[in-house]
Structure formats: C-alpha cells, structure tokens
Amino acid sequence: MRVAMYYSNKDVRLEEKPTPKIGPGEILMRVEASGICGSDVMEWYRIHKVPLVLGHEVSGVVAETGEGVTRYKKGDRICAAHHVPCNTCHYCLSGHHTVCDTLRKTNFEPGGFAEYVRLPSINVDRGVFLLPDSVSFEDATFIEPLACVLRGQRQAGLQPGQSVLVIGSGIAGLLHIQLAKALGAGRIIATDISEYRMNAALRFGAEAVINANDDVPSRLRELNDNRLADVVILCAGAATAIEQGLKSVERCGSVLFFAPTNKGVTIPFSVNDTFWRNEITLTSSYAGSPADHVTAMELIRAKRVNVNDMITHRLGLGDTGRGFQMVVNAQDSLKVIIEPQK
C-alpha cells in the first residue's frame, strides 16, 4: 500500500509499505479521509522518531474484520480514535481518561496518511464509531479535534453567558469559537496576526476580532463593556500569546492552555496578581475521551458545529508534503484534508 512517510516538515515522501495484517478483535480500515493536525507539524516533537507515518484524524470503511469482531462488518463507514483509555485506572475512574497511561501508549498502525490502517483490539473495543449516513468522511475527520475542544471547554468551566477570548484563530480556535457559541457563551472575541484567519473567525461566529500585534487587553476592554474575558482559550503557543492571555482574563476567570508551546518554553507571571487577589484559574487539557468523540460526532451530525466550510484544501496522498507546508506556513488555508484513495 502507499503511505506518506514523514522525515521532517519539508520531507514527506510517498512510499510503499505492506498492508497491515490484522489479528483477533482487530479491524483493517480503508482510509478515505485524514486531516492534517497542527500537532502533526510539531517537528521538534517528531524528529527523533522518524521515519514514521502520521495522521490521526481519520475516517474510512471497514475493509476486513478479525475473529471475534461482531459490532462492525465489512463496508461499515467508521471513524476511529487513535488514543483510547483503559477505563480501570485511578485517572479513568476519576473522570480524567486523557491522562491515562494506556491512552498515551495506544495508537493505530501505521497512521492515517496511508491507504489502510490496522485498528488494534483495544481501539476497536472503545475507539471505533459508526458514522451516521449524513456525516461525510471529510466531516468525520473533525470528530477527534472537536472532541479535544469539548474536553478543553469543560476543563475551563465555560458557562452560558460568559465572555470568551480565543487567542489564535487557526482550526482549533475556530472550533472553540463555534463550540462556545453552540454552548451559549456570551460575547466571543478572537485574535490572530493573519487577516485571513481573523476574517475566518468572524465568519465562524466571533463577534469581534483583535489583531494580536495590538494591545489585546485594552482592545478587549473596549469591545467587552470595559471588562476582560471570563474565559481565555489559548490556541497559540507563542510566549507572547500566553502573556497576552494572562493579562486578558477577568477576576475569577479561567485561562485554558489548549495549544502546546515549542520545547522548553517557560512563562514568568506574578503569583499575587494572578492567583492571590484575583482568583484566576489556570488549566490545561489534552485529547478527548471516547464519550467526547460521541458528543462531537453528534454536534457535527446536527450541524451545531459547521466543519465542512473549514476545509480549504483536499489533496491526494502524493501531495501530503505540500499539505504539510500549507499547515506549517499557516497562510491562506484552514483545514487540509488528505484523501489516500485518490
């Protein structure tokens, strides 16, 4: 089968690998669509593991089932979670499935930028979801990232009527904007340095946008009745963006660290100003649970979150390298989808 083999952000090669063999309880999925995630282009995080096949925002068709698989059959339309929890450890039992050790070790073979992937039995048991007929393969690639966004907003404690500042209007920021609106947030304001992405933020539900090169807290007060934001969602990992976020949160508000930073980034801040007197909550989130995937799929099916209009590029497997450059450069693109069967 053909795969897009990753060596670096500037070196993604079309290569041949044997189609994975499946065992009992496993599924071979023919990949129809696979989204390029911002984490796929975190070169510092990947470079010591190369070569490898990336891609985890996947959907496709059951091509083959292993012995004992009864819930799925050949021809079923599915999406799959690459990370799944054990459901029995301390973290899972306390509702924190995404910090489970099992979740951090599970994956599928070889990765979504391939014609076929093997879904291990643990993924089949708790990380495979039948797609409704009304959800296209392309739209289904958003189920995993939207699941992550769902968990993030739950961690941030977002409540109806609260004001929200989304820092960074890439695909994650746009999903946060749409979900916050769907969940009844009050005023939603977004930032970015790209005019293209600021316009996208307005198109997908932000009430106003701020150029991130401006004085964001001051502009936020002008737009939000002289108040800062109740919830700040950091969808950009730059140190300057984090500093803006910490200065833009209202008393008793929360800051969600959603995007990772470059390796080794640290941020100094005043403990007294941030915590002691203002009761600010700093929190983070990682991944999404199986239940979050189910909720995300329903939000997409019901069109409460418009994902299809976020897709700006659809490329064949041989153009995966070009797709990576679009995501790295973050210019006139939002979501880039790879279609391995084309």
Summary of the structure (lengths in Angstrom):
residues: 342
radius of gyration: 20.1
end to end distance: 12.7
largest distance: 62.7
contacts: 1208
relative contact order: 0.17
helix: 35%
strand: 26%
